[in-house]
Amino acid sequence: MTLAVRVPEELSARLPAEQRGPGLDRDAVRLLVSRGTAVSHHSFGELPTLLRAGDLLVVNTSPTLAAAVDGRIGHARVVVHFSTRGDDGRWAVELRDPDGRGTTRARAGGPAGTEVRLPGGGRLVLEEAVSERLWWARVCGGEVPGLLREHGRPIRYSYTERDQPLSVYQTVFALPSPDGSGSAEMPSAARPFTARLVAELVSRGVQFAPVTLHTGVASAEAHEPPYPERFSVPEASARLINAVRAGDGRVVAVGTTAVRAVESAAGADGIVRAREGWTDLVVTPESGVRVVDGLLTGLHEPEASHLLMLEAVAGRAAIDRGYEEALRRLYLWHEFGDVHLLLPDKDSHAEHCSSNCQ
């Protein structure tokens, strides 16, 4: 899906909300709400009034990694983006060139056998191509979690103003992973949540179902679809999702990563079962969604594959209308930007499924 719009450069959020003025917190962003093609405008702090008792928010607990590490190939400087930890201990990595402004630009991958010298005396060896830009690689002379803790920094893109500490990229739902895995890029739809806002939602009868999906690095240039990623839907969350779907509540995913995880754990019967492993699911309007009624998400570039998922949840007309309004009202894009809540314009699960699951 490609939207017939261009996002002006000035609409890129360059700083986190809490750094844009005194007294601001993470929730000081705008919230665009789409119910079908009906659009309304809110602050994110109004979210508790837009949901209702019995609704369920599915949240991704994956922590964000300090996934960017400087290295050298011969005398040339490179930046290694550690993307995904494999079951065999290797990591999918992307090599990029520093651009002299604190960010990076694309670099041709490979070939196999390429060695990258890392801080602390370790080295990384490219072994096998995952895609045109990503390679499975093995680190010799150290463990990756320790390397990232000591020498890593969050991946930063050129539209941001400056480097930020890792804490800026952690959501309130993030939990440490026992094997050091995490997300190369923040599950950013959850970033505006604060502990205070979560407490208010709970007090109003909104429930939370934690899932995990460790997201890899997106292509800043090609907007390619995601490759297989590790996920987990625990038994308690699966039971809660099924109970809400059997009642009058709505299942609202917080972020496209949460959609990918929960839909990967759903059977053809629409029942969610505890599951963990790897998912290569790409949600499209043709595949539809079986579980999710609504979605809270950031604003995506017009070419991004994520937009296919949004269309699967809400329909093309709703996405076109929402993005038209977001541009007209000067909403901010990207991980520090404003957010978009897609809710069904009809509450019936049967009606929702008939329009999305055929």
C-alpha positions as CSV (number, residue, x, y, z in Angstrom):
1,M,0.0,0.0,0.0
2,T,1.3,3.4,-0.9
3,L,-0.5,6.6,0.1
4,A,-0.7,9.4,-2.4
5,V,0.9,11.8,0.0
6,R,4.3,13.2,0.8
7,V,5.3,13.8,4.4
8,P,7.0,17.2,4.7
9,E,10.4,17.1,6.4
10,E,9.2,19.6,9.0
11,L,6.7,17.1,10.3
12,S,9.4,14.7,11.5
13,A,9.5,14.6,15.3
14,R,13.1,15.5,16.0
15,L,12.9,15.4,19.8
16,P,10.9,13.3,22.4
17,A,7.8,15.1,23.7
18,E,9.2,15.6,27.2
19,Q,12.2,17.6,25.7
20,R,10.0,20.1,23.8
21,G,9.1,22.3,26.7
22,P,9.2,22.6,30.5
23,G,6.7,20.4,32.5
24,L,6.0,18.1,29.6
25,D,5.9,14.3,29.9
26,R,5.9,11.5,27.3
27,D,2.2,11.7,27.0
28,A,2.4,15.3,25.6
29,V,1.6,14.1,22.1
30,R,-1.5,14.4,20.0
31,L,-3.9,11.5,19.3
32,L,-5.7,11.2,16.0
33,V,-8.7,8.9,16.4
34,S,-10.3,7.1,13.4
35,R,-13.6,5.3,13.6
36,G,-14.1,4.2,10.1
37,T,-13.8,7.5,8.1
38,A,-14.9,9.6,11.0
39,V,-11.9,11.4,12.5
40,S,-11.5,13.3,15.8
41,H,-8.5,15.0,17.4
42,H,-7.4,14.6,21.0
43,S,-4.4,14.7,23.3
44,F,-2.9,11.4,24.3
45,G,-3.9,12.0,27.9
46,E,-7.5,11.6,26.8
47,L,-7.0,8.0,25.9
48,P,-8.8,6.7,29.1
49,T,-12.0,8.5,28.0
50,L,-11.8,7.0,24.5
51,L,-11.6,3.4,25.8
52,R,-14.2,1.7,28.0
53,A,-14.3,-0.8,30.8
54,G,-13.8,-4.3,29.4
55,D,-11.4,-3.1,26.6
56,L,-8.0,-4.8,26.4
57,L,-4.7,-3.3,25.3
58,V,-2.2,-5.8,24.0
59,V,1.3,-4.4,24.7
60,N,4.8,-5.4,23.6
61,T,7.2,-5.9,26.5
62,S,10.3,-6.2,24.4
63,P,13.1,-3.9,25.6
64,T,15.0,-1.6,23.2
65,L,18.6,-2.5,22.8
66,A,21.6,-0.1,22.4
67,A,22.0,-1.8,19.1
68,A,24.4,0.5,17.2
69,V,28.1,-0.1,17.7
70,D,31.1,1.5,16.0
71,G,33.5,-0.8,14.2
72,R,36.2,-0.9,11.5
73,I,36.7,-2.9,8.3
74,G,40.4,-2.3,7.6
75,H,40.8,1.4,8.0
76,A,37.2,2.2,7.1
77,R,34.8,3.2,9.9
78,V,31.4,1.4,9.9
79,V,28.4,1.2,12.2
80,V,27.0,-2.2,13.1
81,H,23.3,-2.4,13.7
82,F,22.6,-5.5,15.7
83,S,19.1,-6.5,14.6
84,T,18.0,-10.0,15.7
85,R,19.5,-12.8,17.9
86,G,19.3,-16.2,16.2
87,D,18.7,-19.5,18.1
88,D,22.3,-20.5,17.3
89,G,23.8,-17.4,19.0
90,R,24.5,-15.6,15.7
91,W,23.0,-12.1,15.1
92,A,21.4,-10.7,12.0
93,V,23.3,-7.4,11.5
94,E,23.3,-4.5,9.1
95,L,26.5,-2.6,8.3
96,R,26.1,1.1,7.6
97,D,28.5,4.0,6.9
98,P,28.7,6.9,9.3
99,D,27.5,10.1,7.6
100,G,29.5,12.6,9.7
101,R,26.3,14.0,11.4
102,G,25.9,11.3,14.1
103,T,23.7,9.1,11.9
104,T,24.3,6.7,9.1
105,R,23.7,5.9,5.4
106,A,23.1,2.7,3.6
107,R,26.1,0.4,2.7
108,A,26.3,-2.6,0.5
109,G,26.3,-5.8,2.6
110,G,28.8,-8.6,2.5
111,P,30.7,-10.5,1.2
112,A,30.7,-13.6,3.4
113,G,33.9,-13.6,5.5
114,T,34.1,-9.9,6.0
115,E,35.5,-9.1,9.4
116,V,34.6,-6.1,11.5
117,R,36.8,-5.1,14.4
118,L,34.7,-4.1,17.4
119,P,35.4,-2.1,20.6
120,G,37.0,-4.1,23.4
121,G,39.0,-6.3,21.1
122,G,36.2,-8.4,19.7
123,R,35.4,-9.0,16.0
124,L,32.4,-9.8,14.0
125,V,32.4,-12.1,11.0
126,L,29.7,-12.0,8.3
127,E,28.6,-15.6,7.5
128,E,25.4,-15.7,5.5
129,A,23.0,-13.3,3.8
130,V,19.6,-12.8,5.3
131,S,18.5,-10.2,2.7
132,E,20.3,-7.7,0.5
133,R,21.3,-5.6,3.5
134,L,21.2,-8.0,6.5
135,W,23.7,-10.8,7.3
136,W,23.9,-13.5,9.9
137,A,27.2,-12.8,11.7
138,R,29.1,-14.3,14.6
139,V,30.9,-12.3,17.3
140,C,34.2,-13.7,18.4
141,G,35.9,-12.5,21.6
142,G,32.9,-11.5,23.7
143,E,29.2,-11.7,24.2
144,V,26.9,-9.4,22.3
145,P,24.7,-8.3,25.4
146,G,27.9,-7.1,27.2
147,L,29.2,-5.4,24.0
148,L,25.9,-3.5,23.6
149,R,25.8,-2.5,27.3
150,E,29.4,-1.2,27.2
151,H,29.7,0.2,23.7
152,G,26.3,0.4,22.1
153,R,23.9,3.3,21.7
154,P,20.3,3.4,20.4
155,I,19.9,3.4,16.6
156,R,19.3,6.9,15.5
157,Y,17.9,8.2,12.2
158,S,18.8,11.4,10.3
159,Y,15.5,13.2,11.1
160,T,16.3,13.3,14.8
161,E,18.1,16.2,16.4
162,R,20.7,14.5,18.6
163,D,21.7,11.2,20.3
164,Q,19.5,10.2,23.2
165,P,20.1,7.9,26.2
166,L,18.7,4.4,26.0
167,S,16.1,5.3,28.7
168,V,14.4,7.6,26.2
169,Y,13.8,4.6,23.9
170,Q,12.4,2.3,26.6
171,T,8.6,2.0,27.0
172,V,6.9,1.7,30.3
173,F,6.1,-1.9,29.4
174,A,9.6,-3.0,28.7
175,L,11.0,-6.0,30.6
176,P,14.5,-7.4,30.5
177,S,15.1,-10.5,28.4
178,P,17.0,-13.4,30.0
179,D,19.2,-14.0,27.0
180,G,19.9,-10.4,26.2
181,S,17.5,-10.2,23.3
182,G,15.4,-7.2,22.6
183,S,14.3,-4.8,19.9
184,A,16.7,-3.1,17.6
185,E,14.1,-0.3,17.3
186,M,11.7,0.8,20.0
187,P,8.1,-0.5,19.9
188,S,7.3,3.1,19.6
189,A,3.5,3.1,19.7
190,A,3.7,2.5,23.5
191,R,6.2,5.3,24.1
192,P,3.6,7.9,25.2
193,F,2.3,5.7,28.0
194,T,3.3,6.8,31.5
195,A,2.8,4.9,34.8
196,R,0.2,7.5,35.7
197,L,-1.8,6.9,32.6
198,V,-1.6,3.2,32.9
199,A,-3.0,3.4,36.5
200,E,-5.8,5.6,35.3
201,L,-6.7,3.1,32.5
202,V,-6.7,0.2,35.0
203,S,-8.9,2.2,37.4
204,R,-11.4,2.6,34.6
205,G,-11.6,-1.1,33.9
206,V,-9.2,-1.3,30.9
207,Q,-7.1,-4.4,31.0
208,F,-3.6,-5.1,29.6
209,A,-2.2,-8.3,27.9
210,P,1.6,-8.5,27.6
211,V,3.1,-10.2,24.6
212,T,6.7,-10.0,23.2
213,L,8.0,-9.4,19.8
214,H,11.6,-8.5,19.3
215,T,11.6,-6.2,16.3
216,G,14.6,-5.9,14.0
217,V,16.0,-2.9,12.1
218,A,13.7,-1.5,9.5
219,S,15.1,-0.3,6.2
220,A,15.2,3.5,6.3
221,E,15.6,3.5,2.5
222,A,13.6,0.7,1.1
223,H,10.6,0.2,3.4
224,E,10.8,-3.5,2.9
225,P,8.4,-5.9,4.8
226,P,9.7,-7.4,8.1
227,Y,11.7,-10.6,8.1
228,P,11.1,-13.4,10.6
229,E,11.2,-12.1,14.2
230,R,11.0,-13.9,17.6
231,F,7.8,-13.6,19.6
232,S,6.0,-15.0,22.6
233,V,2.3,-14.9,23.6
234,P,2.0,-16.3,27.2
235,E,-0.8,-18.5,28.3
236,A,-2.3,-15.8,30.6
237,S,-2.4,-13.3,27.8
238,A,-4.0,-15.8,25.4
239,R,-6.7,-16.6,27.9
240,L,-7.4,-12.9,28.6
241,I,-7.6,-12.0,24.9
242,N,-10.0,-14.9,24.3
243,A,-12.2,-13.9,27.2
244,V,-12.4,-10.3,26.0
245,R,-13.3,-11.4,22.5
246,A,-16.1,-13.7,24.0
247,G,-17.5,-10.7,25.8
248,D,-18.3,-7.1,24.9
249,G,-14.7,-5.7,25.1
250,R,-12.5,-4.7,22.2
251,V,-9.0,-6.0,21.7
252,V,-6.8,-3.0,20.8
253,A,-3.1,-3.7,19.9
254,V,-0.5,-1.1,20.9
255,G,1.7,-1.1,17.9
256,T,2.1,-3.1,14.8
257,T,4.5,-5.4,16.6
258,A,1.7,-6.4,19.0
259,V,-0.6,-7.2,16.1
260,R,2.0,-9.4,14.5
261,A,2.6,-11.3,17.7
262,V,-1.1,-11.9,18.6
263,E,-2.2,-12.7,15.1
264,S,0.7,-15.2,14.8
265,A,-0.7,-17.0,17.9
266,A,-4.3,-17.1,16.5
267,G,-5.6,-20.2,14.8
268,A,-8.0,-20.3,11.9
269,D,-10.8,-20.4,14.4
270,G,-9.7,-17.1,15.8
271,I,-8.7,-18.6,19.2
272,V,-5.4,-17.3,20.5
273,R,-3.2,-20.0,22.0
274,A,0.1,-19.7,24.0
275,R,2.9,-19.8,21.5
276,E,6.5,-18.7,21.1
277,G,9.1,-19.0,18.4
278,W,9.6,-17.2,15.1
279,T,7.0,-15.5,13.0
280,D,7.2,-14.6,9.3
281,L,3.6,-13.3,9.2
282,V,2.9,-10.2,7.2
283,V,-0.6,-8.9,7.8
284,T,-2.2,-7.6,4.7
285,P,-5.8,-6.7,3.6
286,E,-5.9,-10.0,1.8
287,S,-5.0,-12.0,4.9
288,G,-7.0,-9.9,7.3
289,V,-6.9,-10.0,11.1
290,R,-8.6,-12.6,13.2
291,V,-8.2,-11.1,16.7
292,V,-7.5,-7.4,16.7
293,D,-10.4,-5.0,16.7
294,G,-8.4,-1.8,17.0
295,L,-4.8,-0.5,16.8
296,L,-2.9,2.3,18.4
297,T,0.1,3.1,16.2
298,G,2.5,5.8,15.1
299,L,2.3,7.6,11.8
300,H,4.1,5.7,9.1
301,E,5.8,6.8,5.9
302,P,3.5,6.6,2.8
303,E,5.6,3.7,1.4
304,A,5.9,1.7,4.6
305,S,4.7,-2.0,4.6
306,H,3.1,-1.3,8.0
307,L,0.3,0.5,6.2
308,L,-0.9,-2.8,4.8
309,M,-1.5,-3.9,8.3
310,L,-3.4,-0.7,9.1
311,E,-5.5,-1.3,6.1
312,A,-6.2,-4.8,7.2
313,V,-7.4,-3.6,10.6
314,A,-9.4,-0.5,9.5
315,G,-9.8,-0.5,5.8
316,R,-8.3,1.7,3.0
317,A,-10.8,4.5,3.3
318,A,-10.2,5.0,7.0
319,I,-6.4,5.1,6.5
320,D,-6.6,7.5,3.6
321,R,-8.9,9.8,5.5
322,G,-6.9,9.6,8.7
323,Y,-3.6,10.4,7.0
324,E,-5.2,13.3,5.1
325,E,-6.3,14.8,8.4
326,A,-2.9,14.1,10.0
327,L,-1.2,16.1,7.3
328,R,-3.7,18.9,7.3
329,R,-3.5,19.3,11.1
330,L,0.4,19.0,11.0
331,Y,0.7,15.9,13.2
332,L,4.3,14.8,13.8
333,W,5.7,11.6,12.4
334,H,8.1,8.8,13.5
335,E,9.0,7.3,16.9
336,F,8.9,10.6,18.9
337,G,5.8,11.8,17.0
338,D,2.0,11.7,17.5
339,V,-0.1,8.6,17.5
340,H,-3.2,7.3,15.7
341,L,-5.9,5.2,17.3
342,L,-7.9,3.1,14.9
343,L,-11.2,1.9,16.4
344,P,-14.0,-0.1,14.7
345,D,-17.0,2.0,13.6
346,K,-19.1,-1.0,14.6
347,D,-18.6,-2.9,17.8
348,S,-19.8,-6.4,16.8
349,H,-17.0,-8.9,16.5
350,A,-19.0,-10.7,13.8
351,E,-19.3,-7.5,11.7
352,H,-15.6,-6.8,12.2
353,C,-14.6,-10.3,11.2
354,S,-16.9,-10.3,8.1
355,S,-15.2,-7.2,6.8
356,N,-11.6,-8.2,7.6
357,C,-11.3,-12.0,7.6
358,Q,-12.7,-13.1,4.3
